[in-house]
Amino acid sequence: MTDVPDESPRRYRPSRRVSPTGEENNSRVLTEEFLGMAVAYSNTLLFIGYEVNGLVEITVYPRYRFSSDDRVQGHLGYVRVPTGTPWEAILAAVDAVYDTAHNNYRIAATLRAAEVRTQGTRYEAAYEAIAELFRESWHGFALRLQRDHTVEKEGVKFEGVPPGPVLATWRGEKYTVRVFPTGSILVLKGDRRKSLQEVA
C-alpha cells in the first residue's frame, strides 16, 4: 500500500515517484502507473480503479471506522477523474467526500442517541428490526422502492423514493428512514420526511 503524506495540497508529492515525461513531472498528476493501486491518504484509504470511458474511478474508504456508525456500505463515495488530473485537485475532492461522510455520520449518531434517550428500548428494537431488513442489501432495496414506491418485508411497510427519506411502518408505528449517500443509516420515530429532505 502506498502512503500519501497528509500535507496541504500545495506541498503534496506522491510517495511513489514516476519519471518525468518531457518537462512535466508526472508525480504531480494521476498517471496510468497508479491504476489498480491502494493508497493511504489522511483519514482515508483510496482504491484507484481503471479507466472506463475516459475516467478513472477512485473509491474512498474511511481509514478508521467511525465509532457508533451503522452503515449500508463500506465506502464513503467516489471521485471520478481522467488521467492527467493534478493530485491537488483529486485530494481536494477526496477531502470533500470524507468531510460530507463525517458530517452525515455525526448527524445520524447524534439523532439516534437522542431517540434512545427519549424513546428507550422500544426505539432500539424498532431501529434494529427496520435496519436489519436492508442493511446488507440497500442498493437493491432502494432500486425496488424507486420502481414500486412501496415495499413490504417481514411485517414492515416501506414507502418513499430513495435517495430521499422513506417512511417505515413497524407494529403500527411510523418511523422515518434516511440512508445517506455516504452510507450512514438514520431512523427517527414518526413521519419526519419533510425535515430530513434537505439533510445532505
C-alpha positions as CSV (number, residue, x, y, z in Angstrom):
1,M,0.0,0.0,0.0
2,T,1.3,3.4,-0.9
3,D,1.1,6.1,1.8
4,V,0.3,9.6,0.7
5,P,1.7,12.2,3.1
6,D,-1.0,14.2,5.0
7,E,0.2,17.6,3.9
8,S,-1.5,20.6,2.4
9,P,-2.4,20.0,-1.3
10,R,0.2,22.7,-2.4
11,R,3.1,20.7,-0.9
12,Y,1.7,17.2,-1.8
13,R,4.1,14.8,-3.5
14,P,3.0,11.2,-4.0
15,S,5.5,8.8,-2.3
16,R,5.9,6.8,-5.4
17,R,7.8,8.9,-8.0
18,V,7.2,8.4,-11.7
19,S,9.9,9.5,-14.1
20,P,9.1,12.8,-15.8
21,T,7.9,12.9,-19.4
22,G,9.2,15.9,-21.2
23,E,9.0,18.9,-19.0
24,E,6.1,17.6,-16.9
25,N,6.7,15.9,-13.6
26,N,4.1,13.1,-13.7
27,S,4.3,12.5,-10.0
28,R,2.1,15.6,-9.6
29,V,-0.7,14.1,-11.7
30,L,-2.7,10.9,-11.9
31,T,-0.9,8.6,-14.3
32,E,-1.6,5.0,-15.5
33,E,1.1,3.7,-13.1
34,F,-1.3,4.4,-10.2
35,L,-4.2,2.4,-11.7
36,G,-5.1,-0.6,-9.5
37,M,-3.2,0.7,-6.5
38,A,-4.4,1.1,-2.9
39,V,-3.3,4.4,-1.4
40,A,-3.5,5.7,2.2
41,Y,-4.2,9.4,2.4
42,S,-5.1,11.3,5.6
43,N,-8.2,9.7,7.2
44,T,-9.0,7.7,4.0
45,L,-8.0,4.7,2.0
46,L,-8.2,5.1,-1.7
47,F,-8.6,2.3,-4.3
48,I,-7.6,3.6,-7.7
49,G,-9.6,1.7,-10.3
50,Y,-9.1,1.5,-14.0
51,E,-10.0,3.9,-16.8
52,V,-13.5,3.4,-18.2
53,N,-15.0,5.8,-20.8
54,G,-12.1,8.3,-20.1
55,L,-12.5,8.4,-16.4
56,V,-10.7,6.7,-13.5
57,E,-13.0,5.8,-10.6
58,I,-11.3,6.3,-7.2
59,T,-13.2,4.6,-4.3
60,V,-12.9,6.4,-1.0
61,Y,-12.9,4.3,2.2
62,P,-12.6,5.5,5.8
63,R,-9.1,4.7,7.2
64,Y,-10.7,4.2,10.6
65,R,-14.3,3.2,11.2
66,F,-16.4,6.0,12.7
67,S,-17.4,4.8,16.2
68,S,-21.1,4.0,16.6
69,D,-21.7,4.3,12.9
70,D,-24.2,2.0,11.3
71,R,-23.7,1.7,7.5
72,V,-25.1,0.0,4.4
73,Q,-21.7,0.1,2.6
74,G,-18.0,0.2,3.4
75,H,-17.0,3.0,1.1
76,L,-17.8,6.7,1.6
77,G,-18.1,7.7,-2.1
78,Y,-16.2,8.1,-5.4
79,V,-14.0,10.6,-7.2
80,R,-14.0,10.2,-11.0
81,V,-11.3,12.0,-13.0
82,P,-9.3,11.5,-16.2
83,T,-5.7,10.5,-16.1
84,G,-3.5,13.6,-16.0
85,T,-5.7,15.3,-13.3
86,P,-3.4,17.0,-10.7
87,W,-3.2,15.2,-7.4
88,E,-4.0,18.6,-5.7
89,A,-7.5,18.5,-7.3
90,I,-8.0,14.8,-6.6
91,L,-7.1,15.1,-2.9
92,A,-9.3,18.1,-2.5
93,A,-12.2,16.1,-3.9
94,V,-11.3,13.2,-1.5
95,D,-11.3,15.6,1.4
96,A,-14.8,16.8,0.4
97,V,-16.1,13.2,0.3
98,Y,-14.7,12.5,3.7
99,D,-16.0,15.7,5.2
100,T,-19.5,15.0,3.9
101,A,-19.4,11.4,5.2
102,H,-18.2,12.5,8.6
103,N,-20.9,15.2,8.9
104,N,-23.6,12.7,7.9
105,Y,-22.2,10.2,10.5
106,R,-22.4,12.8,13.2
107,I,-25.9,13.8,12.3
108,A,-27.0,10.1,12.3
109,A,-25.2,9.2,15.6
110,T,-26.4,12.4,17.4
111,L,-30.0,12.0,16.4
112,R,-30.0,8.2,17.1
113,A,-28.6,8.9,20.7
114,A,-31.4,11.5,21.2
115,E,-34.0,9.0,20.1
116,V,-32.7,6.3,22.5
117,R,-32.8,8.8,25.4
118,T,-36.4,9.8,24.7
119,Q,-37.9,6.6,23.3
120,G,-35.8,3.9,25.1
121,T,-35.7,0.2,24.3
122,R,-38.8,0.3,22.0
123,Y,-36.9,2.7,19.7
124,E,-33.8,0.4,19.8
125,A,-36.0,-2.6,18.9
126,A,-37.7,-0.7,16.1
127,Y,-34.3,0.5,14.8
128,E,-32.8,-3.0,14.6
129,A,-35.9,-4.6,13.1
130,I,-36.1,-1.9,10.4
131,A,-32.4,-1.6,9.6
132,E,-31.8,-5.3,9.5
133,L,-34.1,-5.6,6.5
134,F,-31.9,-3.5,4.2
135,R,-28.5,-3.1,5.9
136,E,-26.8,-5.7,3.8
137,S,-28.8,-5.1,0.6
138,W,-29.6,-1.4,0.5
139,H,-28.7,-0.9,-3.2
140,G,-31.2,-3.5,-4.5
141,F,-33.8,-2.5,-1.9
142,A,-33.6,1.2,-2.9
143,L,-33.9,0.3,-6.6
144,R,-37.1,-1.7,-5.8
145,L,-38.5,1.3,-3.8
146,Q,-37.7,3.7,-6.7
147,R,-39.6,1.4,-9.0
148,D,-42.6,0.4,-6.8
149,H,-42.6,3.2,-4.2
150,T,-43.9,0.7,-1.7
151,V,-42.2,-2.5,-0.3
152,E,-43.4,-4.8,2.4
153,K,-40.9,-7.1,4.0
154,E,-41.3,-9.2,7.2
155,G,-44.1,-7.1,8.6
156,V,-42.5,-3.7,7.8
157,K,-44.0,-1.5,5.1
158,F,-41.7,1.0,3.4
159,E,-43.0,3.9,1.4
160,G,-41.0,6.5,-0.5
161,V,-38.4,7.1,-3.2
162,P,-34.7,6.9,-2.3
163,P,-32.4,8.7,-2.1
164,G,-34.9,10.8,-0.2
165,P,-36.3,9.8,3.3
166,V,-38.5,6.8,3.4
167,L,-41.4,6.1,5.8
168,A,-41.4,2.7,7.5
169,T,-44.3,1.3,9.5
170,W,-43.4,-1.3,12.2
171,R,-46.0,-2.7,14.6
172,G,-48.4,0.1,13.8
173,E,-45.9,2.9,14.4
174,K,-44.3,5.1,11.8
175,Y,-40.5,5.7,11.5
176,T,-38.5,7.8,9.1
177,V,-35.6,6.1,7.4
178,R,-32.8,8.1,5.8
179,V,-29.8,6.3,4.2
180,F,-27.2,8.9,3.4
181,P,-25.3,8.6,0.0
182,T,-22.2,8.2,2.1
183,G,-23.6,5.1,3.8
184,S,-24.8,6.1,7.3
185,I,-28.2,5.0,8.5
186,L,-30.7,7.2,10.3
187,V,-34.0,6.1,11.7
188,L,-36.3,8.5,13.6
189,K,-39.7,8.0,15.3
190,G,-42.6,9.5,13.4
191,D,-43.0,10.9,9.9
192,R,-40.0,13.3,9.7
193,R,-39.5,13.1,5.9
194,K,-40.0,16.8,5.4
195,S,-37.4,17.9,7.9
196,L,-34.9,15.3,6.6
197,Q,-35.4,16.1,2.9
198,E,-32.8,18.7,2.9
199,V,-30.2,16.8,5.0
200,A,-27.2,16.1,2.8
